Amino acid sequence: MTSEVPDNWREEMIDFTSDPSEIKLLREGPTSWTQSVRLGIIKSRYKKIMGIKDPEPVDCQSNFKEWNEQTKSL
């Protein structure tokens, strides 16, 4: 299972929809913000169909106690 969406995902997604407005959007691309949002939703559906998962985000959390201890050692 890969975490990368192929460049031709829009062409592949046409096979998974029968909605004429979605097909037009996939072929011609978005011309407005709302169409861009809709295309993003379609892309999420494509990723779900293909089993593509986004990688887990990096844990960047810390706390003041850890930071304070690190500054004391400097």
N, C-alpha and C positions, 0 to 999 in steps of 0.2 A: 504494500500500500504506500503510495507516494503522497507527499504533502504539497506538491506543485500542481497547479492548474495549467493544462496545456494551452498554448496560444490559440488553438482552434476550438476552444471550448464552445464558443457560440455556434459554430457550424454543427458540432456534435449534439448540442442541446436542442436543435431544431427537430431531431428525431424523437425527442421525448415530450414534445408539446404539440397540441392541435389548435391552440388559440391563435387565430390569425394576427391579432395585435402583438402577441409575443414573438411570433415568427418574423413579423415586420421589424420589430425592435432588434431582434437578434441579427437580422440581415443588414439593416441600415444603420443601426447604432442610435444612441439617444440624441435628442435635439433640445432637451430641457432638463432641468434639475429633477423633476418628478420621474421622467423616463430614466434618468441615471439611477435613481433610487430603485426603481422597478427592475432595472437590469441587474443591480446588485442583489436583489432578492432572487432573481432567476439564477444568478451565479451561485448563490448559497444553495439553492435547490439542486443545481447541477453537482455541486460538491458532495451533497448528501447522497444523491443517486450513485455517484461514482465511488463513494466511500473515502473521499479525500478529507483528511482532518488537518486543521491548523495546528502547528506546534504549540506546546504549552509556553506561556509567556515566562520570561525570566523573573525569578523572585528578587525584587529590588528593595524589599522592605528591610528596615532597620529600626532601632529604637534609640532613644536619647541616652539610655544607660550604656549601651555598647559604644556609642559615639563618644560619650564623656570619658569612658575608660581608655579609648584609643588616643584621645587628646592628652591624657595624663602621661601616657608613655612617651610622648614626643618630647 
